[in-house]
Amino acid sequence: MNDHRVLKTFLLAAEKRNFAQVARELDMTPAAVTRAIAALETDLGVQLFVRTTRQVSLTTDGAIFAAQVQPAVAALDNARRDLRNAHKADQGRLRISAPTWLGKTLLPPILSDFLALFPKMCFEISLTDGLVDIMDDDYDLAIRISAAPSDKSTIWRKICVVHRILVAAPATRFVQMEHPSALSPDDCLAYSGESRRETWALSDGGSTVTIPAGRSFSANSGEVLADMAASGLGVAMLPEFHVAEHLETGRLVHVLKAWSPPDLWLTLYYPPYQALPPRIATFSRFFEEQVPAYMVTRR
């Protein structure tokens, strides 16, 4: 009998104070329970139970030992359960990092649909517009909207292309612009994970114009940039699906339509698994199937 099994037998005996009942619950013989407890007492060099013809009771040493080992045995049981669940495709826990806007809008309906199919799954969702270190921060996967991945220490799956457009408030001079050269660096509201400046590269299919952005304003939140653009502060470069509702309501308009920035990728990032754990693979497939439809509905 292994140590974990012996300790579970001891703790159940400490709770029930009856070796015969312990034997029934653990599908053992009473003699096997008695031998297990005796072997544990021999190993520890102390008497754990006082035995009578009617019942058993803990000694002082037994009570102290039970109090000390119970949390450890419970933790081991939880760890074993979590590990077994981690290798099941329909249950377990997923810790996911996602961009704030996507996490607020697209992720909830996808998670709801997923949980309807896999109700034994559990999720921990962390929303941030900055890039996280999925290994140091202990994430199972991260959802990112970014340029083509260059990180060699992780693995990733491209879900779809994310188109970006330039937007501004309708009652501003930016609506009448026909060429990016009319934009000054102060007009360009920059997105930066560290709230710094960036460089925009805009192409009409033949030529490319680069513009420094963020000299007067930058933020690491697409929501903030959309709001600032809607207030008339300047032009923001954001994913089309991100500003779809603003465009529909007329709060923002698409400007410089002939000029486009490079597309981004919607990507799933993983720690460097040799093979994706089944629960992660199951969610990844579902996400890949569902997210394009949700993005289209918001355009």
C-alpha beads as a LAMMPS data file, in Angstrom:
LAMMPS data file: protein, C-alpha beads

299 atoms
298 bonds

1 atom types
1 bond types

-500.0 500.0 xlo xhi
-500.0 500.0 ylo yhi
-500.0 500.0 zlo zhi

Masses

1 110.0

Atoms # bond

1 1 1 0.000 0.000 0.000
2 1 1 1.424 3.417 -0.929
3 1 1 1.927 6.223 1.598
4 1 1 -0.940 8.321 0.194
5 1 1 -3.349 5.410 0.553
6 1 1 -2.125 4.724 4.097
7 1 1 -2.605 8.350 5.123
8 1 1 -6.115 8.460 3.639
9 1 1 -6.920 5.272 5.555
10 1 1 -5.571 6.841 8.747
11 1 1 -7.541 10.077 8.276
12 1 1 -10.782 8.213 7.594
13 1 1 -10.178 6.095 10.693
14 1 1 -9.556 9.262 12.689
15 1 1 -12.908 10.599 11.459
16 1 1 -15.010 7.436 11.781
17 1 1 -13.349 5.912 14.885
18 1 1 -14.312 2.499 13.516
19 1 1 -11.975 0.292 11.482
20 1 1 -14.828 -1.850 10.131
21 1 1 -16.598 1.206 8.697
22 1 1 -13.330 2.398 7.184
23 1 1 -12.892 -1.004 5.557
24 1 1 -16.377 -0.829 3.992
25 1 1 -15.879 2.691 2.619
26 1 1 -12.443 1.924 1.172
27 1 1 -13.365 -1.547 -0.071
28 1 1 -10.776 -3.176 2.180
29 1 1 -10.934 -5.914 4.752
30 1 1 -10.889 -4.906 8.445
31 1 1 -7.655 -6.836 8.810
32 1 1 -6.068 -4.809 5.997
33 1 1 -7.091 -1.565 7.705
34 1 1 -5.637 -2.772 11.002
35 1 1 -2.363 -3.764 9.303
36 1 1 -2.122 -0.405 7.516
37 1 1 -2.588 1.566 10.729
38 1 1 -0.157 -0.679 12.608
39 1 1 2.467 -0.250 9.874
40 1 1 2.031 3.537 10.025
41 1 1 2.435 3.514 13.805
42 1 1 5.584 1.411 13.475
43 1 1 6.989 3.762 10.856
44 1 1 6.273 6.829 13.011
45 1 1 7.298 5.188 16.280
46 1 1 4.149 6.390 18.088
47 1 1 0.706 5.015 18.930
48 1 1 -1.982 6.776 16.910
49 1 1 -5.105 5.033 18.238
50 1 1 -6.323 3.544 21.501
51 1 1 -8.243 0.411 20.567
52 1 1 -11.108 -1.107 22.584
53 1 1 -13.593 -3.852 21.744
54 1 1 -16.209 -1.250 20.750
55 1 1 -14.290 1.576 19.087
56 1 1 -10.983 3.242 18.496
57 1 1 -10.004 6.741 19.519
58 1 1 -7.093 8.989 18.673
59 1 1 -4.223 9.441 21.029
60 1 1 -2.857 12.944 21.543
61 1 1 -0.077 12.161 19.069
62 1 1 -2.665 10.774 16.659
63 1 1 -4.807 13.909 16.846
64 1 1 -1.789 16.169 16.258
65 1 1 -0.630 14.047 13.315
66 1 1 -4.126 14.021 11.778
67 1 1 -4.363 17.819 11.984
68 1 1 -0.964 18.197 10.334
69 1 1 -1.349 15.737 7.461
70 1 1 -4.982 16.441 6.531
71 1 1 -4.214 19.661 4.548
72 1 1 -1.324 17.949 2.742
73 1 1 -3.428 14.939 1.769
74 1 1 -6.254 17.229 0.613
75 1 1 -3.796 19.268 -1.473
76 1 1 -2.384 16.108 -3.031
77 1 1 -5.892 14.858 -3.829
78 1 1 -6.710 18.189 -5.477
79 1 1 -3.481 18.134 -7.465
80 1 1 -4.122 14.579 -8.659
81 1 1 -7.688 15.508 -9.637
82 1 1 -6.584 18.627 -11.484
83 1 1 -3.882 16.699 -13.325
84 1 1 -6.337 14.008 -14.405
85 1 1 -8.824 16.674 -15.525
86 1 1 -6.087 18.485 -17.422
87 1 1 -5.796 15.480 -19.707
88 1 1 -9.503 15.263 -20.401
89 1 1 -10.930 17.058 -23.392
90 1 1 -14.196 18.096 -21.751
91 1 1 -13.219 19.207 -18.269
92 1 1 -10.536 21.081 -16.386
93 1 1 -9.513 24.700 -15.844
94 1 1 -8.248 27.163 -18.431
95 1 1 -6.423 30.358 -17.526
96 1 1 -6.639 32.758 -20.472
97 1 1 -5.254 36.231 -21.163
98 1 1 -7.171 38.331 -23.700
99 1 1 -7.253 41.936 -24.977
100 1 1 -9.655 44.096 -22.989
101 1 1 -12.086 44.990 -25.751
102 1 1 -12.195 41.484 -27.212
103 1 1 -12.602 40.054 -23.723
104 1 1 -15.582 42.306 -23.037
105 1 1 -17.384 41.876 -26.342
106 1 1 -16.460 38.770 -28.320
107 1 1 -15.263 36.401 -25.616
108 1 1 -18.390 36.244 -23.379
109 1 1 -20.770 34.805 -26.030
110 1 1 -18.111 32.375 -27.227
111 1 1 -17.459 31.201 -23.659
112 1 1 -21.203 30.875 -23.024
113 1 1 -21.643 28.682 -26.084
114 1 1 -18.581 26.635 -25.157
115 1 1 -19.751 26.067 -21.582
116 1 1 -23.143 24.959 -22.852
117 1 1 -21.322 22.122 -24.629
118 1 1 -18.684 21.496 -21.949
119 1 1 -20.217 22.414 -18.566
120 1 1 -17.388 20.791 -16.587
121 1 1 -14.837 23.274 -17.894
122 1 1 -13.739 26.188 -15.684
123 1 1 -12.197 29.482 -16.768
124 1 1 -10.009 32.209 -15.302
125 1 1 -9.986 35.200 -17.669
126 1 1 -7.500 38.058 -17.361
127 1 1 -8.018 41.109 -19.582
128 1 1 -5.129 43.355 -20.565
129 1 1 -4.120 45.284 -23.663
130 1 1 -0.458 44.657 -22.950
131 1 1 1.462 41.568 -24.009
132 1 1 1.817 39.033 -21.211
133 1 1 4.475 36.409 -20.635
134 1 1 2.290 33.323 -20.712
135 1 1 4.920 31.166 -19.030
136 1 1 5.944 33.510 -16.229
137 1 1 2.299 34.478 -15.597
138 1 1 1.114 30.847 -15.743
139 1 1 -1.465 31.160 -18.531
140 1 1 -2.694 28.149 -20.487
141 1 1 -3.091 30.338 -23.558
142 1 1 -3.238 33.979 -24.585
143 1 1 -5.428 35.605 -27.228
144 1 1 -3.554 38.351 -29.049
145 1 1 -4.213 40.868 -31.788
146 1 1 -0.793 41.841 -33.058
147 1 1 1.634 41.768 -35.942
148 1 1 2.929 38.424 -37.163
149 1 1 4.483 36.585 -34.199
150 1 1 8.235 36.693 -33.749
151 1 1 8.471 35.060 -30.308
152 1 1 10.448 31.839 -30.709
153 1 1 9.834 30.605 -27.152
154 1 1 6.093 30.039 -27.612
155 1 1 3.853 28.284 -30.102
156 1 1 0.921 29.988 -31.766
157 1 1 -2.060 29.458 -34.025
158 1 1 -3.263 32.064 -36.518
159 1 1 -7.046 32.389 -36.290
160 1 1 -7.784 35.123 -38.828
161 1 1 -6.581 38.382 -40.337
162 1 1 -7.632 41.578 -38.549
163 1 1 -8.161 44.582 -40.819
164 1 1 -7.444 48.038 -39.454
165 1 1 -8.849 51.354 -40.630
166 1 1 -8.365 55.037 -39.845
167 1 1 -11.260 56.672 -38.027
168 1 1 -12.140 60.172 -36.860
169 1 1 -15.142 62.155 -35.671
170 1 1 -17.507 63.130 -38.518
171 1 1 -17.450 66.890 -37.902
172 1 1 -13.677 67.265 -38.176
173 1 1 -11.274 68.345 -40.903
174 1 1 -9.915 64.788 -41.064
175 1 1 -12.978 63.640 -43.015
176 1 1 -11.994 65.771 -46.029
177 1 1 -8.383 64.570 -46.200
178 1 1 -7.405 62.627 -49.323
179 1 1 -3.723 61.925 -48.639
180 1 1 -1.878 60.894 -45.447
181 1 1 0.594 63.744 -45.944
182 1 1 -2.160 66.027 -44.655
183 1 1 -1.813 64.379 -41.251
184 1 1 0.646 65.752 -38.751
185 1 1 2.144 63.621 -35.962
186 1 1 -0.056 65.542 -33.525
187 1 1 -3.158 64.356 -35.412
188 1 1 -2.314 60.669 -35.061
189 1 1 -3.481 58.970 -31.861
190 1 1 -1.072 56.110 -31.231
191 1 1 -1.749 52.694 -29.804
192 1 1 1.146 51.417 -27.745
193 1 1 1.391 48.672 -25.179
194 1 1 3.648 51.000 -23.177
195 1 1 1.792 54.224 -24.077
196 1 1 4.603 55.393 -26.350
197 1 1 4.839 56.659 -29.890
198 1 1 4.565 54.436 -32.948
199 1 1 5.046 54.750 -36.680
200 1 1 2.133 54.315 -39.079
201 1 1 2.791 52.804 -42.503
202 1 1 -0.127 53.534 -44.864
203 1 1 -0.360 52.116 -48.379
204 1 1 -2.673 52.745 -51.316
205 1 1 -1.534 49.579 -53.027
206 1 1 1.252 51.303 -54.901
207 1 1 3.067 53.665 -52.589
208 1 1 3.599 53.742 -48.844
209 1 1 3.640 56.749 -46.533
210 1 1 5.043 56.596 -43.000
211 1 1 3.868 58.959 -40.281
212 1 1 5.091 59.223 -36.689
213 1 1 2.107 58.886 -34.371
214 1 1 1.506 59.606 -30.720
215 1 1 3.403 62.856 -30.319
216 1 1 0.444 64.468 -28.582
217 1 1 -1.512 61.403 -27.458
218 1 1 -0.989 57.659 -27.059
219 1 1 -2.712 54.965 -25.020
220 1 1 -2.581 51.222 -24.541
221 1 1 -6.366 50.910 -24.861
222 1 1 -8.309 50.789 -28.110
223 1 1 -11.411 51.935 -26.268
224 1 1 -9.665 55.078 -25.086
225 1 1 -8.348 55.810 -28.578
226 1 1 -11.816 55.376 -30.104
227 1 1 -13.316 57.730 -27.524
228 1 1 -10.611 60.342 -28.042
229 1 1 -11.035 60.167 -31.824
230 1 1 -14.801 60.546 -31.397
231 1 1 -14.183 63.651 -29.283
232 1 1 -12.391 65.211 -32.251
233 1 1 -8.856 65.016 -30.899
234 1 1 -7.440 63.261 -33.953
235 1 1 -7.319 60.122 -36.096
236 1 1 -7.074 56.625 -34.610
237 1 1 -5.948 53.434 -36.352
238 1 1 -8.002 50.561 -34.978
239 1 1 -9.312 47.120 -35.985
240 1 1 -12.439 47.478 -38.112
241 1 1 -14.521 45.181 -35.929
242 1 1 -13.431 47.155 -32.869
243 1 1 -15.056 50.347 -34.144
244 1 1 -17.995 48.742 -35.990
245 1 1 -20.615 50.040 -33.545
246 1 1 -19.099 53.530 -33.574
247 1 1 -19.321 53.527 -37.380
248 1 1 -22.909 52.306 -37.339
249 1 1 -24.012 55.022 -34.926
250 1 1 -22.072 57.719 -36.778
251 1 1 -19.894 58.490 -33.795
252 1 1 -16.852 57.752 -35.967
253 1 1 -16.308 57.658 -39.717
254 1 1 -13.780 55.832 -41.873
255 1 1 -11.272 58.372 -43.210
256 1 1 -8.555 58.106 -45.894
257 1 1 -10.317 55.013 -47.233
258 1 1 -7.847 54.567 -50.062
259 1 1 -4.998 54.145 -47.586
260 1 1 -4.616 51.062 -45.438
261 1 1 -2.234 50.060 -42.646
262 1 1 -0.774 46.532 -42.519
263 1 1 -3.205 43.907 -41.281
264 1 1 -2.817 42.321 -37.864
265 1 1 -3.393 38.727 -36.846
266 1 1 -5.769 37.335 -34.271
267 1 1 -3.643 34.611 -32.743
268 1 1 -3.697 32.063 -29.956
269 1 1 -0.396 31.798 -28.090
270 1 1 0.587 28.816 -25.950
271 1 1 3.470 27.831 -23.704
272 1 1 5.902 25.507 -25.521
273 1 1 3.879 22.300 -25.074
274 1 1 5.114 19.232 -26.947
275 1 1 1.425 18.624 -27.665
276 1 1 -1.553 20.738 -26.638
277 1 1 -3.319 19.333 -23.557
278 1 1 -6.747 18.013 -24.635
279 1 1 -8.766 20.681 -22.801
280 1 1 -6.724 23.447 -24.459
281 1 1 -6.985 21.836 -27.883
282 1 1 -10.758 21.508 -27.481
283 1 1 -11.222 25.167 -26.614
284 1 1 -8.802 26.290 -29.342
285 1 1 -10.733 24.439 -32.037
286 1 1 -14.021 25.857 -30.811
287 1 1 -12.618 29.386 -30.639
288 1 1 -11.166 29.106 -34.135
289 1 1 -14.518 27.940 -35.514
290 1 1 -16.627 30.541 -33.739
291 1 1 -14.687 33.800 -33.552
292 1 1 -14.793 34.722 -37.273
293 1 1 -18.594 34.581 -37.227
294 1 1 -18.777 36.826 -34.168
295 1 1 -16.354 39.278 -35.738
296 1 1 -18.424 39.446 -38.914
297 1 1 -21.611 40.154 -36.958
298 1 1 -19.913 43.155 -35.333
299 1 1 -18.652 44.679 -38.580

Bonds

1 1 1 2
2 1 2 3
3 1 3 4
4 1 4 5
5 1 5 6
6 1 6 7
7 1 7 8
8 1 8 9
9 1 9 10
10 1 10 11
11 1 11 12
12 1 12 13
13 1 13 14
14 1 14 15
15 1 15 16
16 1 16 17
17 1 17 18
18 1 18 19
19 1 19 20
20 1 20 21
21 1 21 22
22 1 22 23
23 1 23 24
24 1 24 25
25 1 25 26
26 1 26 27
27 1 27 28
28 1 28 29
29 1 29 30
30 1 30 31
31 1 31 32
32 1 32 33
33 1 33 34
34 1 34 35
35 1 35 36
36 1 36 37
37 1 37 38
38 1 38 39
39 1 39 40
40 1 40 41
41 1 41 42
42 1 42 43
43 1 43 44
44 1 44 45
45 1 45 46
46 1 46 47
47 1 47 48
48 1 48 49
49 1 49 50
50 1 50 51
51 1 51 52
52 1 52 53
53 1 53 54
54 1 54 55
55 1 55 56
56 1 56 57
57 1 57 58
58 1 58 59
59 1 59 60
60 1 60 61
61 1 61 62
62 1 62 63
63 1 63 64
64 1 64 65
65 1 65 66
66 1 66 67
67 1 67 68
68 1 68 69
69 1 69 70
70 1 70 71
71 1 71 72
72 1 72 73
73 1 73 74
74 1 74 75
75 1 75 76
76 1 76 77
77 1 77 78
78 1 78 79
79 1 79 80
80 1 80 81
81 1 81 82
82 1 82 83
83 1 83 84
84 1 84 85
85 1 85 86
86 1 86 87
87 1 87 88
88 1 88 89
89 1 89 90
90 1 90 91
91 1 91 92
92 1 92 93
93 1 93 94
94 1 94 95
95 1 95 96
96 1 96 97
97 1 97 98
98 1 98 99
99 1 99 100
100 1 100 101
101 1 101 102
102 1 102 103
103 1 103 104
104 1 104 105
105 1 105 106
106 1 106 107
107 1 107 108
108 1 108 109
109 1 109 110
110 1 110 111
111 1 111 112
112 1 112 113
113 1 113 114
114 1 114 115
115 1 115 116
116 1 116 117
117 1 117 118
118 1 118 119
119 1 119 120
120 1 120 121
121 1 121 122
122 1 122 123
123 1 123 124
124 1 124 125
125 1 125 126
126 1 126 127
127 1 127 128
128 1 128 129
129 1 129 130
130 1 130 131
131 1 131 132
132 1 132 133
133 1 133 134
134 1 134 135
135 1 135 136
136 1 136 137
137 1 137 138
138 1 138 139
139 1 139 140
140 1 140 141
141 1 141 142
142 1 142 143
143 1 143 144
144 1 144 145
145 1 145 146
146 1 146 147
147 1 147 148
148 1 148 149
149 1 149 150
150 1 150 151
151 1 151 152
152 1 152 153
153 1 153 154
154 1 154 155
155 1 155 156
156 1 156 157
157 1 157 158
158 1 158 159
159 1 159 160
160 1 160 161
161 1 161 162
162 1 162 163
163 1 163 164
164 1 164 165
165 1 165 166
166 1 166 167
167 1 167 168
168 1 168 169
169 1 169 170
170 1 170 171
171 1 171 172
172 1 172 173
173 1 173 174
174 1 174 175
175 1 175 176
176 1 176 177
177 1 177 178
178 1 178 179
179 1 179 180
180 1 180 181
181 1 181 182
182 1 182 183
183 1 183 184
184 1 184 185
185 1 185 186
186 1 186 187
187 1 187 188
188 1 188 189
189 1 189 190
190 1 190 191
191 1 191 192
192 1 192 193
193 1 193 194
194 1 194 195
195 1 195 196
196 1 196 197
197 1 197 198
198 1 198 199
199 1 199 200
200 1 200 201
201 1 201 202
202 1 202 203
203 1 203 204
204 1 204 205
205 1 205 206
206 1 206 207
207 1 207 208
208 1 208 209
209 1 209 210
210 1 210 211
211 1 211 212
212 1 212 213
213 1 213 214
214 1 214 215
215 1 215 216
216 1 216 217
217 1 217 218
218 1 218 219
219 1 219 220
220 1 220 221
221 1 221 222
222 1 222 223
223 1 223 224
224 1 224 225
225 1 225 226
226 1 226 227
227 1 227 228
228 1 228 229
229 1 229 230
230 1 230 231
231 1 231 232
232 1 232 233
233 1 233 234
234 1 234 235
235 1 235 236
236 1 236 237
237 1 237 238
238 1 238 239
239 1 239 240
240 1 240 241
241 1 241 242
242 1 242 243
243 1 243 244
244 1 244 245
245 1 245 246
246 1 246 247
247 1 247 248
248 1 248 249
249 1 249 250
250 1 250 251
251 1 251 252
252 1 252 253
253 1 253 254
254 1 254 255
255 1 255 256
256 1 256 257
257 1 257 258
258 1 258 259
259 1 259 260
260 1 260 261
261 1 261 262
262 1 262 263
263 1 263 264
264 1 264 265
265 1 265 266
266 1 266 267
267 1 267 268
268 1 268 269
269 1 269 270
270 1 270 271
271 1 271 272
272 1 272 273
273 1 273 274
274 1 274 275
275 1 275 276
276 1 276 277
277 1 277 278
278 1 278 279
279 1 279 280
280 1 280 281
281 1 281 282
282 1 282 283
283 1 283 284
284 1 284 285
285 1 285 286
286 1 286 287
287 1 287 288
288 1 288 289
289 1 289 290
290 1 290 291
291 1 291 292
292 1 292 293
293 1 293 294
294 1 294 295
295 1 295 296
296 1 296 297
297 1 297 298
298 1 298 299
